[in-house]
Amino acid sequence: MSPDITLAPGPRNLITDIAGLRVGNADDPRLRSGVTVLTADVPLIASGHVAGGAPGTREMALLAPEESVGTVDALVLAGGSAFGLGAAEGVMAALREEGRGHPVGPARVPIVPAAILFDLLNGGDKGWTASPYPVLGERAFRNAHVDFAIGSAGAGYGALTADLKGGLGSASCRIIRDGKTRFTVGALVAVNAVGSAVVDGGPHFWAAPFEIAGEFGGLGPAPQHDPTRLALPQLPLPRGQTTIAVVATDAAFDKAGLKRLAITAHDGIAQALVPAHTPHDGDLVFAVSTGAKPLADPLDPFVLGHAAARTLARAIARAVHAATPMARDLRPAWQALFG
């Protein structure tokens, strides 16, 4: 007989429902880009996985289970394509000022992996002399809090999808077993996809089967959809896009377990964006753990992976649903068309 397991959002329905996590945003309206930073008061166990064909990353190699550095001090999601990787420098500077980082003798080196999305052609002013991303990274880190904005904010400020504005999304779920919360899972995502988050132009979301409590409109699944029709992005194909995400949990995974969690969480991208993991997307998922709650049952990793995928799918829909209209938008916001 299967155990009685249900999912319910945390009180904020944000990744920060996992105790100890904080998220900060910084963005620039003229640039139409921004940075989002996830951090905590103590280092986080971390790994990750890339499934898209055009990733842009920093410090990704050290997240492999076989590498010796076991924890990170912050994770960065940024716009700006490869320029956005510089946001991690600003975060490192702020962490160093706080005396944080991986100890190497008397020295401390902050460990800050980063992933970027391509938003250089979204209509913003990209004619900078000095890259703005280190400053945005430091600002985002200093803004880190348990409450933060989603939609047109941080790394999702200038994000686009095939047919609508993208954005920054987050969601959480408590895994309730036999009436008690066993673990919490959260997702944070910047949605800038080649594909679409909505069915046949909207308003219904591909992630509708996983929606909880009307968190992205409560419209339910699309009433009609032709399954023989292959949903493809409009021509000409975009030259770069990318959906970048973090899934987090309080379950005490090691790096190998977190890599498997990140791989499984990619299912949430495929459930919420069509098509996903294309040659022009750099789709990436980081996975982190606070290590607060031990894994006590062989079923736990299965349940946590399933919950991570569902939570990431919900976060993607919430990002697009929450995006706000602005002057000179290249894509309409969901709220402008259907809100």
N, C-alpha and C positions, 0 to 999 in steps of 0.2 A: 504494500500500500504506500502511495506517495505521501510525503509529509505535506502539511498544510502550509504553503508558502505564498505570501502575497506581497505586492509592491505598493508603496505609498510615498508621495513626495515628502521631503523634509519641510520644516517650517518656512524657509525662504524659497524653496525650489531652486536653489543655487548650489554650485559645487562647494561653497563654504558652509553648507550644512554638515560637512565633515569637520569635526572639531579640530581647530588648529590651523586651518587653511584660510588664507586671505588672498584677495584678487584686487589689483589696481589697474585702472585705465588711464591713458593719456592720448589725446588726439588733437589734430590741427585742422580746422575747417578749410583754411586756404590750401593746405597740402592734400586734403581729403584722404588722410591716412592716419594711422595711429598704432599704439602698442598696448598690449595687455600682458600683465605679469602675474603669475601665481607664485606665492611664497608661503612660508610658515615660520614659526618661531624656532623650530628645530629642523635639521636637515631631513629630507624626504628620500625614502628608497624609491628608485625610479628606473624605468626602462622605456622602450618605445618600439614602434614599427612603422615603416614606410610602405604604402601600397600603391601610391600614385607614380606616374612616370616622370614627373618633373619636380623633384623635391628641392628645397633650399634649407639647409640645416647647419647648425653649429653644435659641436660637442656630442653629436649623435653616436659616434663610435664608442664612447666610454660608457654608454647605457647598455651595451651588450652584456649579457649575464657573465661572460667569462672575463670581463675587464675588472681591474682591481678597485677602482673608485666606486663605492657602493651607494653613495647618496648625492643629492643635489641640493643647492640652497635656494634656487628659484628656477622657474621655467618661463620662457618668453615666447609669446605669439606676436608677430609683427607684420604690418604691411611693408611696402617698399622694395619687394623682391630682395635681391642679395644685399642691397643697401640696408635693409631692415635688420640684418643680422648684427649690425652695429649697435642696436638697442641693448644687446647683452652687455656691452662695455659700460653703459651707464648704470645698469643694474649691478655689475661687478663693483663699480666705484662706490655705490651706496652701501653694498654689503661689506666692502673692505673698511669703510668708515665705521661700521658697526662692529668691526672685529670678527666678522664671520667668514667662514671658508674652510676648505679641506686643509688640515694641518700637515705641513711638510717641515719638520723640525720647528724652528721658531717662526717660520712663515705660514701665512694662511692664504689659500687660493680659493676664492669663491667659484663654485661650479654652477654654471648657468647655461644649460642647453637652450637652443632657440630654433624656431621654425618660422618661415616667412611665407606670405602669399603675394601674388603679383597684382598690384593695383596702380602701376605706373601710367596706365592709359585710361584712367577713370575721370579725367577732366580736372584734376587738381593741379596746382602749380608745383611742378617738380624741378624748377630751375634753381635749386639751391647751390650755394658756393660750398658750404660745409654741410655735411649730412646732418639732418635734424634728428636722426634716430637715437643716437646716444642720449641726448637730452630728453627725448620722449620716454626712453627706457627708464631713466632715473626718476622722472616724474611719475611714471606708472608705478614703479616700486614704492615710492613714498606715498602714493595714494592708496596703497593696498589696505583693504578693509573687508569685513565679512559681508557688507552690503555694497553692491556695485551695479552699474547700469548695464543692460543688454540692449540689443538692437544696433543702432548707429552709434557705436562707442568703441573706443580702444582699437584693437586690431581689425575690428569689423566696420570701422567708420566709413571707409570707402569701398567696401566689398560689394561684389556683384554676382549674380547667378545668370543663367541663360536668359531668363525672362523678367526677373525681378531684382530689386536690391537685395544684397546679402546682409550680413551683420554678425554681431557677436551674440552667442546664445549660451545658456546654461540651464541645467536641470539637475534634480537629485531624486534619489529614491531610497527609502528605508526598506530593507529586506526583513519582512515580518514572518517569523516561523513560530507556529503554535501560539500566536498572540503576543510574542515578544520581538522587539527589534533586535535582529542578530547583527547586521552590518548596515552601513550606509555607503552608497555609491553616488558619485557626482560626475558631471561632464561640463566642460568648458570648450567652446568651439568658435572659430572664426570661419564663416561660410562665404566662400568666394569661388563657387564651383562652376565648372564648365556646364554641368547639368542643371536641372531644375528641381526645386523643392516642392513644386505643386503639380498636380495632375492636369495635363492638357491645358495649361495656361492659368489654372486656378479656378476658384479659390481654395479647393480642397488640397490638403497636404498628403504627400506620399506616406508620411509618418503617422497619419490619422489613426491607424489601428492601435497605436501605442500611447495616444494622448490620454492624460489623466486630468479630470476636473476642468475641462475646457481651457487648458493652458495656452492653446494657440487657436482660439476661436470656437472650438466645440462644434465644428461643422460635420464631423464624421467623415467616413470614406466618400470618395466621389461616387455619385449615383450611377454614372455610366462611364465606362472606359473600355476602349477596344484593345484587348490584349494582343491582337495580331499586329498592331501598329507599333513600330519600333521608335521610341522616343529618342531623338538625336538633337544635339545643339544646332542652332541656326548657323548658316554659312554667312560670311567666312568664319572659319573656326577661330576661336580666340588663341592668342599666342602664349598665354599663360594664365592660370587661375589658381586653384588650390584651396582645399579645406584642411585646416590644421586644428588639432583638438588635444585636450587633456582629459583622461578619465582618472578618477581618484577614488580611493576607498580607505576605510579604517581597518580593513582586513590585513593581517600581517603576512603579506606575500614577500618572497624574496625577489631578486631581480629576474630570475627565470620565470617565476609565476606572473610577474608584472608584464613581461614581454608577451606571454600567452594571453593575458588580459587585454593588452593593446591590440593584438591580432584579432581576437574575438570582437572587440569593440568596433573594428572596421566594418563589421556587419551592419552596425547602426548607420554608418555613412551610406552604405548601399541600400538600406531600407528607407532612407530619407531623401536621397538625391539620385536622380536618374538622368543620364548615366553617371556612374561614379568610377573613381580610380582609372581615369582615362590617361592617355599619353600626355595630355596637356595639364593634368592636375598633379600636384605634388602631395597628395593626400597622406597625412601623417597623424598618428596618435601617440602621444606620450601617456604613460601610465605611472601613477605615483601612489604610495601608501604611507600613512602615518604609523602603521604597525601597531595600532592601539588594541586590536582584538585578534586573538589567536584563531587560526583555522583549526576547527575541532572535529570536522566531519568530512569524509571523502566527497560528499556532495557539494561542499561549500564552493570550490573553484568553479564547478559547473554553473551553479546559481549566480555567482558573482559575474561570470562572463556574460551570461544571458542578460542579467540586469544592466551591465555596462553598455551593451549594444543598444538595448531599448532606451536607456537614459540618454545616450548620445544622439539617437534618432530624434528624441523629443527636443533636445537642446538645439538641434539644427532647425527644426520647424519653428521653435521659439525665436531664433535669431532672425529669420525672414519675417515672421509675423510682427516682431517688435520694431523693425527698421522704420525710420521716419523719413517723410519726403523732405527734400531740400531743393534749393534753386540749382539749376543746371544738372540735375540727375540724368545719367545716361540710361537708367532703367527705372521704371516706376516702383514705388514701395507698395507692398501688399496692402498696407493700411490705406493708401490713397485710392486703390482700385476696389478693395473689398471691405475695408473697415467701416 
